[in-house]
C-alpha cells in the first residue's frame, strides 16, 4: 500500500491552523492519512478541527482517508472528536518492576556490544546501570504517594534515563576512576533536577541519588532496601539473567525501597479512595424524589446554620485604638492586619449567604456564582467565593466553619486579654507576617539589622504561662512521616497507623548571625496545608511554605528527608 508516501504529518502550534486545514482537505480527496501532532498546543484551532471532521461526507471522501491526532490531556480538546474516534493512551508502566523491565528491554540493549566486550570497565557499568535504572523507577513511583513523595508530581520520562545512561557510559570511558561528583551533578541537577521547581523536592532528589550513585553500590550483592529484595548481581551476570531477576521482583513495591515509612501505603490508599469517592459524589443526581428534602431545602438549612454560627465582623476602629502602631511592639500591627483580613472573609460569607437565600426563594436572579455556591454547600465543600478570600485550607465545609470559629476565638482572646504567652500558629491568616513581626521586635530592641537575625528553635516540655522576653512560643503544628518522642525529646519513627501527630510547644528564639548546627537536627519545612505545593514565589519557595524549624534528631537528616517528614499548620479534617 506504501502508506509511508501517503502520510502527511504536521506539528500543530501557533499559525499552523491554515496549513493543517489545507492538508486535511487534500488528504480527504486523495485518500491520504493525516497526522496532527501536539493538538494541545493549538487550542484556538480545535473548534475549527471539530467542525471540519463533523462535516466529512462519506460520499465525497476517499475510503482510505484517516486522521490521527496526538495530545496531552487538555480541556480544550473537543469532546465530540473523543467520542467519535478510537482512543489509545500511552502511559509509563506502574511499579518498579515494570519500569525496570521497560528500561532493560528498550534502552539497555543499545549497549549490548559493550556489555559483552572485554573492557575492564564493563563490571562497574553494569552495577551503576542497574542502580541508575532503579533510581529512575523510584523517582517515578514516589509520585503515587502524593506530597509525601514529592511536593509536585514531576513528569520524569524515559528520555531522562536515556541521557543519564549515555553520560554514564561516556564518563566511565573518559575517567580512570568513577567520577561520582560529575555523575551526581549531571543526573541530579541537570537531567532530573532540571524538571524540579521546588527546593525541598530538589533536596529530596539529591539525597535519593546519593543512595544510587555512590561507592557502596559498586559492590556485588549490595542491598538497596532493608529487606534485601532489590540488590546488585555479580558483575559476570549476562543481560538475560538480569531480566530473569527483574521478573522476580514484587508487583507491589514496599515503601522501604523509597525510604518511606510503612504508613505511606495507608496515605496512598486513602488518597485513592478519597479521589474515587469525590468522583462518585460528583456523579450523584441533583434531583431527589419521594419524601426526601429537596436540594434547595437542604442547602438553605445548612446556609442558615452557617450564617448563625459564623461570628460578626470585628470593630476595626476599636481594635486599632486599643492596639496602636508602636515602634517597640510590631505584633500590634500584625493583629490589626489579621483583623482586616478576617473581616473581609466574614463580610463575604454573610453577604453571599443572604443573597443566596433570597435567590433560593426566587426574590432575586440566581447567578452562576450563587448556583456554584449552593452546590458547594450541598456537597459539604467550601464555596469558591469564600475560598478565594480565605486562608489556604483543605477541610470540608463543616470542619472549615468550626476551624474559622476557633480562629476568630483566638483573635478575640488576644484582643480582650492582651498578647498571649503562646500563639496558635495555625490561627493566623498570614503566619509569615507574625514571624517577621517577632524578629522585628528583637531587632528594634537590640538595635540591629533584621536581615542578620535568624531563629533558634527549642521544643518545650511544658506550655509556658508567661510571654518569653525574646522571641515567641507557638503551638498547633502537626508532624507527618515521624513523631515527637517525649521520652528522648527527639524526633522518632511514626507508630503504625498513626499518620499525623501533634508537636509540642516550640520556642522561636531570635539570634544575630546565627550558624546552622552541623548535626543533631532535622531541617523540617512547615506548610499551611497537606498539599505542600503552592504557587512558586520570588523567594524560590512555595506560597504554602511558612518557615523551616530545626527539630532535634539522633538520626542523620538524610533519613527524614527520604521519609518526607514535614510540619503542617492544619490537617484536612
DRENVOTI-965254 format. One line per field, with one value per residue (C-alpha): residue number from 1; x, y, z. Coordinates in pm, whole numbers, plus 32768, in hexadecimal, padded with zeros to 4 digits. Layout:
seq: NUM | ...
u: X | ...
v: Y | ...
w: Z | ...
This chain:
seq: 1 | 2 | 3 | 4 | 5 | 6 | 7 | 8 | 9 | 10 | 11 | 12 | 13 | 14 | 15 | 16 | 17 | 18 | 19 | 20 | 21 | 22 | 23 | 24 | 25 | 26 | 27 | 28 | 29 | 30 | 31 | 32 | 33 | 34 | 35 | 36 | 37 | 38 | 39 | 40 | 41 | 42 | 43 | 44 | 45 | 46 | 47 | 48 | 49 | 50 | 51 | 52 | 53 | 54 | 55 | 56 | 57 | 58 | 59 | 60 | 61 | 62 | 63 | 64 | 65 | 66 | 67 | 68 | 69 | 70 | 71 | 72 | 73 | 74 | 75 | 76 | 77 | 78 | 79 | 80 | 81 | 82 | 83 | 84 | 85 | 86 | 87 | 88 | 89 | 90 | 91 | 92 | 93 | 94 | 95 | 96 | 97 | 98 | 99 | 100 | 101 | 102 | 103 | 104 | 105 | 106 | 107 | 108 | 109 | 110 | 111 | 112 | 113 | 114 | 115 | 116 | 117 | 118 | 119 | 120 | 121 | 122 | 123 | 124 | 125 | 126 | 127 | 128 | 129 | 130 | 131 | 132 | 133 | 134 | 135 | 136 | 137 | 138 | 139 | 140 | 141 | 142 | 143 | 144 | 145 | 146 | 147 | 148 | 149 | 150 | 151 | 152 | 153 | 154 | 155 | 156 | 157 | 158 | 159 | 160 | 161 | 162 | 163 | 164 | 165 | 166 | 167 | 168 | 169 | 170 | 171 | 172 | 173 | 174 | 175 | 176 | 177 | 178 | 179 | 180 | 181 | 182 | 183 | 184 | 185 | 186 | 187 | 188 | 189 | 190 | 191 | 192 | 193 | 194 | 195 | 196 | 197 | 198 | 199 | 200 | 201 | 202 | 203 | 204 | 205 | 206 | 207 | 208 | 209 | 210 | 211 | 212 | 213 | 214 | 215 | 216 | 217 | 218 | 219 | 220 | 221 | 222 | 223 | 224 | 225 | 226 | 227 | 228 | 229 | 230 | 231 | 232 | 233 | 234 | 235 | 236 | 237 | 238 | 239 | 240 | 241 | 242 | 243 | 244 | 245 | 246 | 247 | 248 | 249 | 250 | 251 | 252 | 253 | 254 | 255 | 256 | 257 | 258 | 259 | 260 | 261 | 262 | 263 | 264 | 265 | 266 | 267 | 268 | 269 | 270 | 271 | 272 | 273 | 274 | 275 | 276 | 277 | 278 | 279 | 280 | 281 | 282 | 283 | 284 | 285 | 286 | 287 | 288 | 289 | 290 | 291 | 292 | 293 | 294 | 295 | 296 | 297 | 298 | 299 | 300 | 301 | 302 | 303 | 304 | 305 | 306 | 307 | 308 | 309 | 310 | 311 | 312 | 313 | 314 | 315 | 316 | 317 | 318 | 319 | 320 | 321 | 322 | 323 | 324 | 325 | 326 | 327 | 328 | 329 | 330 | 331 | 332 | 333 | 334 | 335 | 336 | 337 | 338 | 339 | 340 | 341 | 342 | 343 | 344 | 345 | 346 | 347 | 348 | 349 | 350 | 351 | 352 | 353 | 354 | 355 | 356 | 357 | 358 | 359 | 360 | 361 | 362 | 363 | 364 | 365 | 366 | 367 | 368 | 369 | 370 | 371 | 372 | 373 | 374 | 375 | 376 | 377 | 378 | 379 | 380 | 381 | 382 | 383 | 384 | 385 | 386 | 387 | 388 | 389 | 390 | 391 | 392 | 393 | 394 | 395 | 396 | 397 | 398 | 399 | 400 | 401 | 402 | 403 | 404 | 405 | 406 | 407 | 408 | 409 | 410 | 411 | 412 | 413 | 414 | 415 | 416 | 417 | 418 | 419 | 420 | 421 | 422 | 423 | 424 | 425 | 426 | 427 | 428 | 429 | 430 | 431 | 432 | 433 | 434 | 435 | 436 | 437 | 438 | 439 | 440 | 441 | 442 | 443 | 444 | 445 | 446 | 447 | 448 | 449 | 450 | 451 | 452 | 453 | 454 | 455 | 456 | 457 | 458 | 459 | 460 | 461 | 462 | 463 | 464 | 465 | 466 | 467 | 468 | 469 | 470 | 471 | 472 | 473 | 474 | 475 | 476 | 477 | 478 | 479 | 480 | 481 | 482 | 483 | 484 | 485 | 486 | 487 | 488 | 489 | 490 | 491 | 492 | 493 | 494 | 495 | 496 | 497 | 498 | 499 | 500 | 501 | 502 | 503 | 504 | 505 | 506 | 507 | 508 | 509 | 510 | 511 | 512 | 513 | 514 | 515 | 516 | 517 | 518 | 519 | 520 | 521 | 522 | 523 | 524 | 525 | 526 | 527 | 528 | 529 | 530 | 531 | 532 | 533 | 534 | 535 | 536 | 537 | 538 | 539 | 540 | 541 | 542 | 543 | 544 | 545 | 546 | 547 | 548 | 549 | 550 | 551 | 552 | 553 | 554 | 555 | 556 | 557 | 558 | 559 | 560 | 561 | 562 | 563 | 564 | 565 | 566 | 567 | 568 | 569 | 570 | 571 | 572 | 573
u: 8000 | 8132 | 8085 | 81D3 | 81B3 | 8045 | 8067 | 8069 | 80F8 | 80EC | 813A | 8031 | 807D | 8055 | 8000 | 7FEB | 7E6C | 7E43 | 7F57 | 7EB8 | 7D60 | 7DE5 | 7E9C | 7D5C | 7C88 | 7D85 | 7DAB | 7C31 | 7C2F | 7D6C | 7D34 | 7E6A | 7E9E | 7ED4 | 7F8E | 7F5B | 8052 | 8034 | 7ECA | 7EDE | 7FCB | 7EC0 | 7D87 | 7D00 | 7CF3 | 7C45 | 7AE0 | 7B37 | 7BBF | 7A84 | 79AC | 7A7F | 7A64 | 78EE | 78B2 | 7961 | 787A | 789F | 7835 | 794C | 7A63 | 7B58 | 7B2D | 7C9F | 7C9E | 7CFB | 7D47 | 7E3C | 7E59 | 7F43 | 7F12 | 7F5A | 7E24 | 7D8E | 7C3E | 7C46 | 7C42 | 7AE7 | 7A10 | 7959 | 7A9E | 7AEA | 7990 | 7995 | 7AFB | 7BCA | 7CA2 | 7DF4 | 7EAB | 8022 | 8088 | 81C8 | 81AE | 814A | 8234 | 83AD | 83A6 | 82F6 | 83D9 | 8512 | 8494 | 8446 | 85A1 | 8656 | 858A | 858F | 86CC | 87CF | 87E3 | 887D | 89BB | 89AE | 8AFB | 8BAD | 8B15 | 8B9E | 8CF7 | 8E36 | 8E50 | 8EB7 | 8DAE | 8C89 | 8C5B | 8C35 | 8B53 | 8A6B | 8A53 | 8A1B | 8929 | 884D | 8861 | 8803 | 86D6 | 8663 | 8686 | 85B1 | 84A2 | 84AC | 8484 | 8358 | 82AE | 82E3 | 81E0 | 80C7 | 80F4 | 808E | 8135 | 81DE | 82AC | 82DC | 8232 | 81F1 | 81BA | 82C7 | 82AA | 83F4 | 8415 | 84DB | 85A6 | 8631 | 86A7 | 8732 | 880F | 8888 | 88E7 | 89A1 | 8A5B | 8AAD | 8B4E | 8C04 | 8C93 | 8D00 | 8DC3 | 8E63 | 8ECF | 8FBB | 8EEA | 8D71 | 8D1D | 8C03 | 8C08 | 8BCE | 8AC6 | 8A04 | 8A0D | 8999 | 8886 | 8813 | 8832 | 8804 | 874E | 865C | 8693 | 8651 | 84E0 | 84D2 | 844B | 8428 | 855E | 84E9 | 84AF | 860E | 8693 | 85D4 | 864F | 87BA | 87A0 | 86FD | 8809 | 891A | 8894 | 88B9 | 89EE | 8AED | 8C18 | 8B41 | 8A67 | 8B98 | 8BA6 | 8B05 | 89D2 | 89AA | 8848 | 877C | 866B | 8651 | 85AD | 86B5 | 85B4 | 866A | 87E0 | 8906 | 8963 | 8AC4 | 8B7F | 8B8E | 8A12 | 89A0 | 8880 | 877E | 87BE | 877A | 8626 | 85E6 | 863B | 855F | 8439 | 845B | 842B | 82E1 | 81BB | 8166 | 828D | 82CC | 82FD | 8458 | 84F1 | 847F | 8507 | 83A3 | 82F9 | 81FD | 80EB | 8125 | 8059 | 7F32 | 7F55 | 7F5E | 7E2B | 7D6C | 7DBC | 7D43 | 7C03 | 7BB6 | 7BE9 | 7AFC | 79F5 | 7A16 | 79D0 | 789F | 7824 | 7840 | 776D | 7651 | 74FB | 74A7 | 732F | 7297 | 7140 | 704A | 7038 | 71A6 | 71F9 | 724C | 73A8 | 7331 | 72A0 | 73DC | 74BB | 73E6 | 73E9 | 7564 | 75A4 | 74C2 | 757B | 76CA | 764C | 75E1 | 7722 | 7826 | 7872 | 7836 | 7951 | 7A45 | 7A3B | 7B7D | 7B7B | 7B64 | 7C78 | 7D5B | 7D2A | 7D72 | 7E9E | 7F3C | 806E | 819A | 830B | 8357 | 8230 | 820A | 8109 | 8004 | 801D | 800D | 7EC9 | 7E22 | 7E84 | 7DF7 | 7CB1 | 7C93 | 7CC9 | 7BCC | 7ACE | 7AD9 | 7A98 | 797F | 78DB | 78DE | 784D | 772A | 76D4 | 76E9 | 7610 | 750A | 750E | 74FC | 73D4 | 7318 | 736B | 72ED | 71A3 | 718D | 71B0 | 72E8 | 7387 | 745E | 75AC | 76B1 | 7787 | 7661 | 7607 | 7769 | 7761 | 761B | 76A2 | 77E0 | 771B | 763D | 776F | 781F | 792F | 79B0 | 7920 | 7A22 | 7993 | 7A07 | 7B46 | 7BC8 | 7BB7 | 7C23 | 7D65 | 7DDD | 7D18 | 7CBF | 7BAD | 7A47 | 7942 | 78D4 | 7A38 | 7A96 | 7985 | 79F1 | 7B5A | 7AF0 | 7A3B | 7B75 | 7C48 | 7B5A | 7B59 | 7CD7 | 7CD6 | 7BC5 | 7C93 | 7DBC | 7CE7 | 7C3E | 7D60 | 7E91 | 7FB3 | 7FA4 | 80D1 | 80A8 | 802C | 7F57 | 8024 | 7F09 | 7E1B | 7ED1 | 7E55 | 7FBC | 80AE | 81E2 | 8181 | 816E | 82CB | 8357 | 82B5 | 835C | 84B3 | 846F | 8429 | 8578 | 862F | 85A3 | 85E3 | 874E | 8780 | 87FE | 87A1 | 867E | 8738 | 8842 | 8743 | 86D7 | 8614 | 8697 | 8598 | 854C | 8438 | 83AE | 8340 | 8231 | 8153 | 81D4 | 80E8 | 8198 | 821F | 8398 | 847B | 84F3 | 844E | 8300 | 8268 | 8186 | 80A8 | 7FB4 | 80AE | 8083 | 8194 | 8175 | 826D | 82F4 | 8290 | 831C | 839B | 835B | 8448 | 8585 | 850F | 856A | 84CD | 846E | 83CB | 8251 | 817B | 80BF | 7F78 | 7FC4 | 7FE3 | 7FEA | 805E | 8062 | 81AA | 81CC | 81FA | 8329 | 83EA | 8472 | 85A0 | 862F | 87A9 | 889C | 898F | 891E | 89DB | 8920 | 896E | 8A34 | 8989 | 8884 | 8761 | 866E | 8613 | 849D | 83CC | 8282 | 815A | 7FFF | 7F4A | 7F93 | 7FB7 | 810B | 8113 | 80A6 | 80F7 | 826D | 82C9 | 83F4 | 84A6 | 84BA | 83C8 | 825E | 8155 | 80E0 | 8230 | 8249 | 839B | 84A3 | 84B5 | 85E4 | 8571 | 866A | 86B2 | 879F | 8785 | 8835 | 876C | 876F | 868F | 8576 | 8598 | 854C | 8431 | 8393 | 8373 | 82CC | 8200 | 80A5 | 7FD5 | 7E8E | 7E15 | 7D01 | 7BFC
v: 8000 | 80E3 | 81C1 | 8251 | 8323 | 8370 | 83F0 | 8567 | 85D8 | 872C | 879E | 8897 | 89E0 | 8B52 | 8BA4 | 8A38 | 8A2D | 8A98 | 89A6 | 8887 | 88D6 | 88D4 | 878E | 86F0 | 8756 | 86D5 | 858B | 8559 | 8568 | 849E | 8393 | 83EB | 83CD | 850F | 8517 | 864D | 8653 | 871B | 8787 | 8818 | 8926 | 89AE | 89DD | 8AFC | 8A1C | 88F6 | 8978 | 8995 | 8832 | 87B5 | 885E | 87D6 | 8671 | 868F | 8704 | 85D7 | 8538 | 83C6 | 840A | 84FF | 847B | 8370 | 8222 | 8210 | 8361 | 8358 | 8463 | 8427 | 851A | 852D | 8603 | 8610 | 8625 | 877A | 881F | 88C2 | 8779 | 874C | 864D | 85F1 | 857A | 84A3 | 8408 | 83BC | 8342 | 821E | 8278 | 81F0 | 8260 | 8247 | 8246 | 81E3 | 808E | 8082 | 7FE8 | 7FCE | 7E72 | 7EEE | 801E | 7F4A | 7E52 | 7F6C | 8003 | 7EB7 | 7E5F | 7FB1 | 806C | 7F7B | 7EAB | 7FDE | 7F8B | 7E17 | 7E1A | 7ED3 | 7DF5 | 7CC0 | 7D52 | 7D15 | 7E7E | 7E8A | 7F94 | 7EB8 | 7E3D | 7F9B | 7FFD | 7ED7 | 7F27 | 809C | 805E | 7F81 | 8082 | 819F | 80E5 | 809A | 820C | 8266 | 8175 | 81FC | 8364 | 8304 | 8234 | 832A | 8405 | 8314 | 8371 | 84D6 | 85EF | 84EA | 8483 | 85D1 | 871F | 8733 | 85FA | 862D | 8584 | 84CB | 841A | 8305 | 8419 | 847C | 8318 | 82F7 | 842B | 83BF | 8266 | 8305 | 83F0 | 82D0 | 8211 | 8345 | 83B0 | 8250 | 8242 | 8399 | 837D | 827F | 8278 | 8290 | 8407 | 8401 | 857B | 85AF | 849D | 8524 | 8687 | 862F | 8546 | 85FE | 8769 | 8757 | 8625 | 85DD | 8718 | 87F0 | 8797 | 87E1 | 8937 | 890A | 892E | 8821 | 872F | 8778 | 8727 | 85DD | 8583 | 85C2 | 84F1 | 83D4 | 83E2 | 83B9 | 825A | 81F7 | 82B5 | 8266 | 8183 | 8094 | 802B | 7FBE | 7E78 | 7D2D | 7CD4 | 7E38 | 7E5E | 7F90 | 7F54 | 7ED4 | 7D8B | 7D36 | 7D0F | 7DFF | 7DB2 | 7DAD | 7C76 | 7BF1 | 7CB0 | 7B75 | 7B66 | 7B73 | 7C4F | 7B2F | 7ADE | 7C49 | 7C28 | 7AE4 | 7B8F | 7CBC | 7BD1 | 7B50 | 7CAB | 7CE4 | 7D7B | 7E5C | 7F2A | 7F4A | 80AD | 8051 | 8061 | 81CD | 821C | 824D | 81CC | 80AB | 81A7 | 823C | 811E | 818D | 82F4 | 8277 | 8199 | 82B2 | 83A0 | 82A6 | 8269 | 83D9 | 8421 | 8305 | 837D | 84E3 | 8467 | 83A5 | 84D6 | 85A9 | 84A7 | 849C | 8516 | 8680 | 863B | 856C | 84CC | 8447 | 84D2 | 853C | 86AA | 8760 | 87DE | 8945 | 88F8 | 884A | 8960 | 8A70 | 89C1 | 898D | 8AF3 | 8B7F | 8AB7 | 8B37 | 8C9D | 8C7B | 8BC9 | 8CA7 | 8DD9 | 8F3F | 901A | 90C2 | 9234 | 92A2 | 9401 | 9385 | 9284 | 9383 | 9470 | 935E | 92D9 | 9407 | 93FF | 93FC | 93F6 | 9304 | 9216 | 91A4 | 909A | 91AC | 91E7 | 9071 | 9057 | 9179 | 90E9 | 8F95 | 9036 | 90ED | 8FA8 | 8EE6 | 9000 | 8FEA | 8E74 | 8E92 | 8FA6 | 8ECD | 8DA3 | 8E62 | 8F2B | 8DFF | 8D24 | 8E36 | 8E5F | 8CE7 | 8CB7 | 8DCA | 8D23 | 8BD1 | 8C78 | 8D11 | 8E7A | 8EBC | 8E1B | 8CE8 | 8D43 | 8C43 | 8C9B | 8C64 | 8B1F | 8A9E | 8B10 | 8A57 | 8919 | 892F | 8958 | 8832 | 8752 | 87C9 | 8882 | 89E2 | 8ACA | 8B66 | 8CBB | 8C88 | 8BC5 | 8CE0 | 8DCF | 8CD2 | 8C39 | 8AF2 | 89C8 | 8867 | 882D | 87D9 | 88E5 | 886B | 8854 | 8997 | 8A5B | 89CD | 8A26 | 8B89 | 8BA9 | 8B39 | 8C34 | 8D4E | 8CE0 | 8CE8 | 8E4F | 8EB3 | 8E27 | 8EF5 | 902F | 9006 | 8F83 | 9016 | 8F6B | 8DF8 | 8D37 | 8C2A | 8C67 | 8B78 | 8B85 | 8ADC | 8BF6 | 8CFD | 8D5C | 8DB5 | 8D12 | 8D9B | 8EFB | 8E88 | 8DEF | 8F28 | 8FFD | 8F28 | 8F59 | 90CA | 90F0 | 9051 | 9120 | 9269 | 9207 | 91A7 | 92BD | 91CC | 9182 | 908F | 8FEE | 8F6A | 8EB6 | 8D4A | 8C6E | 8B6C | 8A5F | 89AE | 88AD | 88E2 | 87D5 | 88AF | 89C9 | 8B17 | 8BF6 | 8D3F | 8DDF | 8DAB | 8EDA | 8E9E | 8DE1 | 8D2E | 8BDC | 8B31 | 89FC | 8955 | 88A5 | 873E | 864A | 855F | 8448 | 8449 | 8497 | 854E | 8463 | 8500 | 840D | 8455 | 85B1 | 856F | 8515 | 83A4 | 82AE | 82C0 | 81BB | 80D0 | 815F | 82B1 | 83A1 | 84F0 | 8551 | 869D | 874E | 87EC | 8960 | 89EA | 8B1B | 8BEE | 8CAC | 8DC6 | 8DD1 | 8EAB | 8E10 | 8CB3 | 8B85 | 8A4D | 8918 | 8815 | 86E5 | 8674 | 8726 | 86FC | 8830 | 87FD | 88D5 | 895E | 8972 | 8A03 | 88D5 | 8768 | 87A7 | 884C | 88D2 | 8A34 | 8B4F | 8B83 | 8CD3 | 8DB4 | 8D22 | 8BCF | 8B39 | 8AD3 | 8BC7 | 8AA2 | 8AA6 | 8B5E | 8B27 | 8A1D | 8995 | 88D6 | 87A3 | 86DD | 8583 | 8461 | 83E9 | 8490 | 8596 | 84C4 | 83BE | 84B6 | 855C | 840F | 83D9 | 851B | 85A6 | 86FB | 87D3 | 885D | 8975 | 88C2 | 8769 | 8716 | 86AA
w: 8000 | 8035 | 812E | 8197 | 805A | 809D | 8200 | 8243 | 8393 | 843A | 859C | 860A | 86AE | 8679 | 850F | 849D | 848A | 8318 | 82A7 | 8369 | 82D7 | 8171 | 81B8 | 8242 | 8117 | 8019 | 80D4 | 80D2 | 7F58 | 7F17 | 8021 | 80EB | 8261 | 8328 | 8473 | 854D | 866E | 87B4 | 8794 | 88F4 | 8871 | 8787 | 8860 | 878A | 8655 | 8700 | 86BC | 8549 | 8548 | 85F1 | 84E9 | 83CA | 8449 | 848C | 8325 | 8288 | 8186 | 8135 | 7FCF | 7F7E | 8061 | 7FED | 80A0 | 8100 | 81B0 | 8325 | 8429 | 8547 | 866C | 8796 | 88CC | 8A3D | 8B1E | 8AD3 | 8B22 | 89C9 | 8909 | 8869 | 891D | 87DA | 8738 | 8867 | 885F | 86EA | 86CE | 8749 | 8873 | 88DD | 8A18 | 8A48 | 8BB5 | 8C69 | 8D12 | 8E81 | 8F7E | 8F97 | 8EFD | 8DC2 | 8DA7 | 8DCB | 8CC8 | 8BD6 | 8C02 | 8BD2 | 8A9E | 89ED | 8A56 | 8ADF | 8999 | 88F1 | 89B6 | 896B | 88B4 | 89CD | 8ADC | 8A2D | 89F2 | 8AB9 | 8B2A | 8C9C | 8CE2 | 8C7C | 8DE3 | 8E75 | 8D55 | 8D99 | 8F0C | 8EDA | 8DBA | 8E94 | 8FAD | 8EC1 | 8E31 | 8F93 | 8FED | 8EBF | 8F2F | 9094 | 901B | 8F44 | 904F | 916F | 90C0 | 911C | 928A | 923D | 9303 | 93DE | 92AE | 91FD | 923A | 90C4 | 8FEA | 8EE3 | 8D8F | 8D7E | 8C2F | 8B88 | 8AE5 | 8C3A | 8C74 | 8B12 | 8B2C | 8C87 | 8C03 | 8ADD | 8BC7 | 8CB1 | 8B92 | 8B11 | 8C61 | 8CBD | 8B78 | 8BAA | 8D18 | 8DB2 | 8EF2 | 8F13 | 8F0E | 900C | 9036 | 8EC1 | 8EAC | 8FD7 | 8F4F | 8DEF | 8E65 | 8F9E | 8F35 | 8DBB | 8D34 | 8E51 | 8F1E | 8DEC | 8E09 | 8F7D | 8FDD | 9156 | 9232 | 9325 | 9204 | 9187 | 92E0 | 92D5 | 9176 | 91D3 | 9311 | 9252 | 9147 | 924E | 928F | 9120 | 90AF | 91BC | 91F9 | 92C8 | 919F | 90D4 | 9197 | 9146 | 9216 | 9299 | 9328 | 92CA | 93CD | 9530 | 94C8 | 93C3 | 92AC | 91C4 | 91AE | 90C0 | 8FF8 | 8FB5 | 8EA7 | 8DD3 | 8DB9 | 8C4B | 8BD7 | 8BC1 | 8D31 | 8D8D | 8CE6 | 8DA2 | 8EED | 8E9E | 8E5D | 8FC3 | 9055 | 910F | 9053 | 917A | 91F1 | 9365 | 93EB | 946A | 930B | 92FA | 9454 | 94D4 | 960F | 95E6 | 963A | 94E0 | 944E | 9523 | 94A7 | 9340 | 9370 | 9419 | 92FD | 91F8 | 92BF | 92F2 | 917F | 9126 | 921D | 919F | 903E | 90B5 | 9171 | 9037 | 8F7B | 9075 | 8FF8 | 9040 | 905D | 9177 | 917A | 927A | 93D7 | 93E6 | 940E | 92CB | 9282 | 92B3 | 940C | 9481 | 93F9 | 9498 | 95EA | 95E8 | 9572 | 9683 | 978C | 970B | 9709 | 9875 | 98DB | 9836 | 9910 | 98A2 | 9826 | 9917 | 996C | 98C4 | 995A | 9AC0 | 9A89 | 99DC | 9B04 | 9C05 | 9B44 | 9A97 | 99BA | 9AA5 | 9A56 | 9B70 | 9B2C | 99C4 | 9A22 | 9A49 | 98D3 | 9894 | 995E | 98A8 | 9753 | 97B5 | 9822 | 96D4 | 9613 | 96E0 | 96C8 | 954C | 955F | 965F | 9594 | 9458 | 9515 | 95AD | 9474 | 9386 | 9468 | 947D | 9303 | 92C5 | 93B2 | 92FB | 91AE | 922B | 9287 | 912B | 91A2 | 90D1 | 8FA0 | 8FE9 | 8F4E | 8EEA | 9019 | 9105 | 9053 | 9085 | 91EE | 9235 | 9197 | 9267 | 93A9 | 934A | 9311 | 9452 | 9393 | 93D2 | 92C4 | 91DD | 9232 | 9399 | 934F | 9271 | 9399 | 94A0 | 951D | 947A | 94FC | 948D | 958D | 9527 | 9568 | 96C2 | 974A | 9696 | 974B | 989F | 984F | 97F3 | 9941 | 99FA | 993B | 9993 | 9B02 | 9B00 | 9A80 | 9B77 | 9C96 | 9C20 | 9C03 | 9D55 | 9E29 | 9D7F | 9CCF | 9D2C | 9DBB | 9CAF | 9B4B | 9A80 | 993E | 987C | 98D5 | 980B | 96B4 | 9652 | 974D | 969B | 9709 | 9873 | 9861 | 97BE | 98CD | 99D8 | 9939 | 990D | 9A82 | 9AD2 | 99CA | 9A4E | 9BB7 | 9B6C | 9A67 | 995D | 97F4 | 97C9 | 96A4 | 9795 | 9872 | 9860 | 994D | 9A3E | 9A90 | 9BD7 | 9C04 | 9D64 | 9E57 | 9EF1 | 9E75 | 9EFD | 9FC4 | 9F76 | 9E3C | 9E07 | 9E11 | 9CAD | 9B91 | 9BA4 | 9BF9 | 9AFF | 9AFB | 9A0A | 9923 | 98A9 | 983F | 9715 | 96D5 | 983A | 99A1 | 9ACD | 9BDD | 9D32 | 9DDF | 9D19 | 9CB0 | 9B45 | 99FA | 99DF | 98EE | 98CB | 9975 | 9890 | 9808 | 98A9 | 9783 | 9836 | 9992 | 9A49 | 9A92 | 9BEE | 9C21 | 9B68 | 9BE0 | 9AC1 | 9B46 | 9A6C | 9A54 | 9996 | 989A | 98F2 | 9868 | 97FC | 98D1 | 980C | 98A4 | 999D | 98F4 | 97D6 | 970B | 96F8 | 960D | 9692 | 95A1 | 95C5 | 952F | 94E1 | 936B | 93B0 | 924A | 91FF | 9114 | 90EF | 9186 | 913F | 9271 | 91C5 | 92C0 | 9298 | 9317 | 93ED | 94A0 | 95ED | 9692 | 96D8 | 983B | 98B9 | 997D | 9A55 | 99C7 | 9A0F | 98A5 | 977E | 96C7 | 9589 | 962F | 9675 | 951F | 9476 | 956D | 94EF | 9651 | 9665 | 9752 | 9706 | 9795 | 9744 | 96DB | 95E4 | 96E2
